[in-house]
Amino acid sequence: MNMVVGVSCIEIFFPECQSLKDKRQMIKKIVEKTRGKFNISIIEVRQTNLWQRASIGFALMGVNRDHVDSAVEKIHRHIESLYLGEIINTWTEIIVMGNEV
């Protein structure tokens, strides 16, 4: 049996945010819209008191690496297309468990 897990973290800059409340609202929109569209696990990670920066992490599983790689890229593009903030960095790790065919 084969299982592939994709884990990614996106660092986002929110130039329009003037408070932590503004930031929380932006994160909530990103998380809800992305979770609804892709049915993935997604949360804010590395919570800080910086009101113009956030790190959002997500994870997904599949049966082949190409599918998981493609899905991660689609999710990155989706978050960017929401135009709520500027993606300033991403980190992704793909873990293959078992013998990939």
MITI-592764 format. One record per residue (C-alpha): residue number from 0; residue in one letter; x, y, z. Coordinates in steps of 0.25 Angstrom, whole numbers. Each point is the difference from the previous one (the first is absolute). Layout:
BEGIN
+-----+------+-------+-------+-------+
!  nr ! rest !     u !     v !     w !
+-----+------+-------+-------+-------+
! NUM !    A !     X !     Y !     Z !
...
+-----+------+-------+-------+-------+
! end
This chain:
BEGIN
+-----+------+-------+-------+-------+
!  nr ! rest !     u !     v !     w !
+-----+------+-------+-------+-------+
!   0 !    M !     0 !     0 !     0 !
!   1 !    N !     5 !    14 !    -3 !
!   2 !    M !    -4 !    13 !     7 !
!   3 !    V !     6 !    14 !    -3 !
!   4 !    V !    -2 !    11 !    10 !
!   5 !    G !     3 !    15 !    -4 !
!   6 !    V !     2 !    10 !    10 !
!   7 !    S !     2 !    15 !    -3 !
!   8 !    C !     1 !    13 !     8 !
!   9 !    I !    -3 !    14 !    -7 !
!  10 !    E !     5 !    13 !     6 !
!  11 !    I !    -9 !    11 !    -4 !
!  12 !    F !     2 !    15 !     2 !
!  13 !    F !   -13 !     9 !     2 !
!  14 !    P !     4 !    14 !    -4 !
!  15 !    E !   -15 !     5 !     3 !
!  16 !    C !    -1 !    -6 !    14 !
!  17 !    Q !     1 !    11 !    11 !
!  18 !    S !    -3 !   -10 !    12 !
!  19 !    L !     0 !   -14 !     5 !
!  20 !    K !   -15 !     0 !    -2 !
!  21 !    D !     2 !     4 !   -15 !
!  22 !    K !    11 !   -12 !    -1 !
!  23 !    R !   -10 !   -10 !     6 !
!  24 !    Q !   -11 !     4 !   -10 !
!  25 !    M !     9 !    -2 !   -11 !
!  26 !    I !     5 !   -14 !     5 !
!  27 !    K !   -14 !    -4 !     2 !
!  28 !    K !    -4 !     3 !   -14 !
!  29 !    I !    12 !    -7 !    -6 !
!  30 !    V !    -2 !   -12 !     9 !
!  31 !    E !   -15 !    -2 !    -2 !
!  32 !    K !     1 !     3 !   -15 !
!  33 !    T !    12 !   -10 !    -2 !
!  34 !    R !    -6 !   -11 !     9 !
!  35 !    G !   -13 !     1 !    -7 !
!  36 !    K !     6 !    -1 !   -14 !
!  37 !    F !    10 !   -11 !     2 !
!  38 !    N !    -5 !    -7 !    12 !
!  39 !    I !    14 !     0 !     7 !
!  40 !    S !     5 !     2 !    14 !
!  41 !    I !     5 !    15 !     1 !
!  42 !    I !     3 !     9 !    12 !
!  43 !    E !     8 !    12 !     4 !
!  44 !    V !    13 !    -5 !     5 !
!  45 !    R !    11 !     8 !     8 !
!  46 !    Q !   -10 !    10 !     5 !
!  47 !    T !     7 !    13 !     4 !
!  48 !    N !    -4 !    14 !     4 !
!  49 !    L !     4 !     5 !   -14 !
!  50 !    W !   -12 !     6 !    -6 !
!  51 !    Q !     5 !     1 !   -14 !
!  52 !    R !     6 !   -15 !    -1 !
!  53 !    A !    -6 !   -14 !     1 !
!  54 !    S !     4 !   -14 !    -3 !
!  55 !    I !   -10 !    -9 !    -4 !
!  56 !    G !     2 !   -15 !    -1 !
!  57 !    F !    -7 !   -11 !    -7 !
!  58 !    A !     1 !   -15 !    -3 !
!  59 !    L !    -6 !   -10 !   -10 !
!  60 !    M !     1 !   -14 !    -4 !
!  61 !    G !     0 !    -8 !   -13 !
!  62 !    V !     4 !   -13 !    -6 !
!  63 !    N !    11 !     6 !   -10 !
!  64 !    R !    10 !    11 !     1 !
!  65 !    D !    -4 !     8 !   -12 !
!  66 !    H !   -14 !     1 !     4 !
!  67 !    V !     4 !     5 !    14 !
!  68 !    D !    11 !    10 !    -6 !
!  69 !    S !   -11 !     5 !   -10 !
!  70 !    A !   -10 !     2 !    11 !
!  71 !    V !    10 !     8 !     9 !
!  72 !    E !     3 !     9 !   -12 !
!  73 !    K !   -15 !     2 !    -2 !
!  74 !    I !    -3 !     4 !    14 !
!  75 !    H !    12 !    10 !     0 !
!  76 !    R !    -6 !     6 !   -12 !
!  77 !    H !   -14 !     0 !     6 !
!  78 !    I !     5 !     7 !    12 !
!  79 !    E !     7 !    11 !    -8 !
!  80 !    S !   -12 !     2 !    -9 !
!  81 !    L !    -8 !     4 !    12 !
!  82 !    Y !     8 !    13 !     0 !
!  83 !    L !    -1 !     1 !    15 !
!  84 !    G !    15 !     1 !     2 !
!  85 !    E !    14 !    -2 !    -7 !
!  86 !    I !     6 !   -14 !     1 !
!  87 !    I !    15 !     3 !     4 !
!  88 !    N !     4 !   -14 !     2 !
!  89 !    T !    -4 !   -15 !    -1 !
!  90 !    W !     6 !   -13 !     6 !
!  91 !    T !    -5 !   -13 !    -5 !
!  92 !    E !     4 !   -14 !     4 !
!  93 !    I !    -5 !   -13 !    -8 !
!  94 !    I !     1 !   -13 !     8 !
!  95 !    V !    -2 !   -13 !    -7 !
!  96 !    M !    -4 !   -12 !     8 !
!  97 !    G !     2 !   -14 !    -6 !
!  98 !    N !     4 !    -3 !   -14 !
!  99 !    E !    -4 !    11 !   -10 !
! 100 !    V !    -4 !    -6 !   -14 !
+-----+------+-------+-------+-------+
! end
